[in-house]
Amino acid sequence: MEYTFLIVDDEEIILQGISQIIELMNDSYKVIGKAQDVMAAIIIYNEHKPDIVITDMNMHDMDGLNLINELNIINPQVKIIVVSGYDDFNFVKSSLKMGVADYLLKPVSEEELLSAIEKVCLEINKTDSNIDHKKLKIIEKSKEYIDKNYMNPISLKQVSDYLGISPTYLSEIFTIYNNDNFVEYITNVRINKAKELLSDPVIKVYEVGSMVGYEDSAYFSRVFKKVTGLSPVNYQKKHG
């Protein structure tokens, strides 16, 4: 996994020094932006959304607390490491209250910086893992709903309302975290169930479509043939 960084410091030599140290630490660390003032930092952050921001606490246009506040407004989950010459308890306390991941005093050693970065990267991984788990639970619950209701009309909005999320969000994560998209999954569930039913020679072919959620028998036949390569009639002749 690659981790991206934005470095903010109004001293060019420190800006370049920290950037070089980071990129030499690990091949997966990439500095995607450097800024010498707060406004430039905000512009770069909005454009590239780096994983980690490393910032000085005192710059000529405004102090680091203002930058931290602005970044928290843009993204409350932003990961920030402060590297500052201020050994001031109030600064440290204020920054930590604002969610800063670590507060390092200049001159900072490579070991201290590496330790702070590794800690933040672990936090990012943990957060990503929790997010993935939540999304997988959503997919699981949506599949359970479809599996129980495939014989009835089912829409993306219907399932998303049941789960209490937006249709766009459900469609997006379903596509990312599942082999099939939402519509494909419903189709596969229905066609697999239809194949089971057609394996019974007693069941009438014209009844199968409505039993798996297709009121239009002609449409059911087209979908079934597209998926299986056989019409429902021929499938039953072969497998019934």
Phi, psi and omega per residue, in radians:
M1 nan 2.362 3.123
E2 -1.632 2.418 3.089
Y3 -2.005 2.260 -3.092
T4 -1.856 2.560 -3.028
F5 -2.231 2.556 2.916
L6 -2.071 2.195 3.135
I7 -1.879 2.279 -3.100
V8 -2.212 2.046 3.100
D9 -2.854 2.402 -3.101
D10 -1.468 -0.003 3.050
E11 -1.771 2.011 -3.052
E12 -0.993 -0.722 -3.076
I13 -1.138 -0.658 3.104
I14 -1.252 -0.712 3.123
L15 -0.985 -0.861 -3.124
Q16 -1.219 -0.674 -3.109
G17 -1.095 -0.829 3.140
I18 -1.127 -0.703 -3.139
S19 -1.064 -0.789 -3.132
Q20 -1.136 -0.741 3.132
I21 -1.038 -0.797 -3.098
I22 -1.079 -0.827 -3.055
E23 -1.268 -0.356 3.068
L24 -1.493 -0.293 -3.115
M25 -1.161 -0.786 -2.963
N26 -2.721 2.405 -3.135
D27 -1.116 -0.369 -3.112
S28 -1.546 -0.025 3.097
Y29 -1.681 2.212 -3.113
K30 -2.354 2.137 3.070
V31 -1.453 1.972 -3.080
I32 -1.776 -0.055 3.124
G33 -2.875 2.537 3.057
K34 -2.332 2.387 -3.112
A35 -2.427 2.530 3.134
Q36 -1.863 0.037 3.045
D37 -2.625 2.894 -3.003
V38 -1.160 -0.747 -3.102
M39 -1.083 -0.745 3.105
A40 -1.107 -0.675 3.135
A41 -1.087 -0.746 -3.129
I42 -1.149 -0.714 3.115
I43 -1.070 -0.813 -3.136
I44 -1.126 -0.718 -3.129
Y45 -1.094 -0.796 -3.132
N46 -1.077 -0.595 -3.088
E47 -1.355 -0.717 -2.978
H48 -1.940 -0.285 -3.127
K49 0.823 1.059 3.126
P50 -1.112 2.720 3.134
D51 -1.238 -0.649 -3.027
I52 -2.350 2.377 3.044
V53 -1.960 2.226 3.056
I54 -1.971 2.074 -3.012
T55 -2.331 2.629 2.968
D56 -1.308 2.821 -3.128
M57 -1.646 -0.410 -3.081
N58 -2.249 1.993 3.111
M59 -2.238 2.870 -2.949
H60 -1.175 -0.500 -3.072
D61 -1.601 -0.512 3.052
M62 -2.948 2.825 -3.090
D63 -1.425 2.890 -3.062
G64 -1.082 -0.476 3.124
L65 -1.084 -0.643 3.099
N66 -1.161 -0.688 3.092
L67 -1.110 -0.794 3.137
I68 -1.036 -0.742 3.124
N69 -1.088 -0.782 3.133
E70 -1.093 -0.739 -3.137
L71 -1.164 -0.640 3.109
N72 -1.153 -0.547 3.082
I73 -1.199 -0.751 3.136
I74 -1.152 -0.797 -3.103
N75 -2.578 1.783 -3.119
P76 -1.058 -0.305 -3.127
Q77 -1.646 0.102 -3.078
V78 -1.019 2.458 3.124
K79 -1.780 2.107 -3.063
I80 -2.206 2.340 2.997
I81 -2.024 2.214 3.107
V82 -1.673 2.278 3.018
V83 -2.097 1.870 -2.945
S84 -2.378 2.717 3.045
G85 -1.550 -0.046 -3.127
Y86 -1.522 1.911 3.024
D87 -1.667 1.114 -3.037
D88 -2.086 2.105 -3.065
F89 -0.998 -0.687 -3.110
N90 -1.142 -0.685 3.083
F91 -1.117 -0.799 -3.126
V92 -1.071 -0.837 -3.112
K93 -1.075 -0.786 -3.121
S94 -1.104 -0.767 -3.105
S95 -1.169 -0.710 3.137
L96 -1.158 -0.614 3.077
K97 -1.097 -0.504 -3.119
M98 -1.528 0.166 3.032
G99 1.593 0.224 3.102
V100 -1.089 2.359 -3.069
A101 -1.285 -0.615 3.136
D102 -2.768 2.712 -3.118
Y103 -2.257 1.935 -3.094
L104 -1.948 2.488 -3.135
L105 -1.674 2.387 3.036
K106 -1.295 2.552 -0.118
P107 -1.330 2.277 -3.095
V108 -1.604 2.406 3.120
S109 -1.440 2.799 3.103
E110 -1.073 -0.641 -3.138
E111 -1.107 -0.762 3.134
E112 -1.110 -0.763 -3.115
L113 -1.140 -0.768 3.129
L114 -1.074 -0.758 3.137
S115 -1.064 -0.763 -3.137
A116 -1.134 -0.745 -3.132
I117 -1.137 -0.764 3.134
E118 -1.074 -0.680 3.123
K119 -1.106 -0.757 -3.135
V120 -1.175 -0.702 3.117
C121 -1.075 -0.644 3.077
L122 -1.128 -0.683 3.107
E123 -1.117 -0.717 3.122
I124 -1.088 -0.791 3.140
N125 -1.065 -0.716 -3.139
K126 -1.138 -0.751 3.125
T127 -1.103 -0.807 3.128
D128 -1.059 -0.684 3.138
S129 -1.119 -0.715 3.120
N130 -1.142 -0.707 3.120
I131 -1.120 -0.791 3.122
D132 -1.037 -0.719 -3.132
H133 -1.090 -0.758 -3.140
K134 -1.114 -0.722 -3.137
K135 -1.167 -0.692 3.116
L136 -1.129 -0.609 3.096
K137 -1.155 -0.646 3.099
I138 -1.105 -0.791 3.116
I139 -1.076 -0.749 -3.140
E140 -1.050 -0.782 -3.115
K141 -1.211 -0.627 3.118
S142 -1.182 -0.659 3.088
K143 -1.146 -0.709 3.105
E144 -1.046 -0.732 3.129
Y145 -1.102 -0.805 -3.137
I146 -1.118 -0.760 -3.121
D147 -1.072 -0.537 -3.125
K148 -1.528 -0.340 -3.013
N149 -2.180 0.290 -3.065
Y150 -1.033 -0.450 -3.091
M151 -1.345 -0.150 3.125
N152 -1.930 2.822 3.048
P153 -1.031 2.319 -3.138
I154 -2.300 2.257 3.085
S155 -2.088 2.811 3.090
L156 -1.037 -0.731 -3.136
K157 -1.137 -0.678 -3.136
Q158 -1.055 -0.799 -3.121
V159 -1.250 -0.701 -3.134
S160 -1.156 -0.638 3.070
D161 -1.118 -0.705 3.113
Y162 -1.065 -0.648 -3.110
L163 -1.532 -0.219 -3.139
G164 1.340 0.549 3.105
I165 -2.280 3.024 -3.124
S166 -1.412 2.615 3.092
P167 -1.014 -0.671 -3.134
T168 -1.104 -0.765 -3.134
Y169 -1.131 -0.764 3.130
L170 -1.086 -0.781 3.140
S171 -1.067 -0.734 -3.099
E172 -1.125 -0.896 -3.073
I173 -1.281 -0.491 3.094
F174 -1.104 -0.726 -3.137
T175 -1.193 -0.677 -3.083
I176 -1.287 -0.743 -2.978
Y177 -1.755 0.106 -3.128
N178 -2.342 2.671 3.117
N179 -1.158 -0.542 3.129
D180 -1.933 2.681 2.984
N181 -1.396 -3.140 -3.019
F182 -0.997 -0.898 -3.102
V183 -1.138 -0.733 3.132
E184 -1.080 -0.675 3.141
Y185 -1.117 -0.810 3.120
I186 -1.043 -0.782 -3.140
T187 -1.034 -0.807 -3.117
N188 -1.126 -0.700 3.097
V189 -1.060 -0.817 -3.097
R190 -1.161 -0.754 -3.113
I191 -1.204 -0.665 3.091
N192 -1.107 -0.690 3.100
K193 -1.179 -0.671 3.114
A194 -1.106 -0.668 3.105
K195 -1.094 -0.696 3.090
E196 -1.077 -0.792 -3.114
L197 -1.153 -0.707 -3.106
L198 -1.248 -0.233 3.065
S199 -1.283 -0.200 3.079
D200 -1.707 1.952 -3.072
P201 -1.158 -0.263 -3.120
V202 -1.310 -0.556 -3.075
I203 -1.270 2.349 3.125
K204 -1.315 2.364 -3.093
V205 -1.040 -0.716 -3.076
Y206 -1.155 -0.321 -3.137
E207 -1.475 -0.407 -3.000
V208 -1.116 -0.723 -3.107
G209 -0.966 -0.869 -3.127
S210 -1.185 -0.464 3.134
M211 -1.252 -0.371 -3.137
V212 -1.996 0.292 2.996
G213 1.781 0.127 3.121
Y214 -1.938 1.881 3.134
E215 -1.313 -0.516 3.131
D216 -1.602 1.903 -3.055
S217 -1.159 -0.603 3.124
A218 -1.142 -0.725 3.122
Y219 -1.152 -0.720 3.091
F220 -1.007 -0.769 -3.137
S221 -1.086 -0.704 3.131
R222 -1.132 -0.796 -3.128
V223 -1.128 -0.768 -3.111
F224 -1.060 -0.788 -3.127
K225 -1.173 -0.638 3.126
K226 -1.096 -0.678 -3.098
V227 -1.389 -0.762 -2.996
T228 -1.758 -0.329 -3.073
G229 1.513 -0.060 3.139
L230 -2.247 2.629 3.006
S231 -1.281 2.786 3.100
P232 -0.986 -0.682 -3.131
V233 -1.104 -0.849 -3.130
N234 -1.182 -0.589 3.105
Y235 -1.104 -0.753 -3.133
Q236 -1.177 -0.645 3.105
K237 -1.085 -0.649 -3.083
K238 -1.411 -0.621 -3.015
H239 -2.001 -0.182 -3.069
G240 -1.420 nan nan
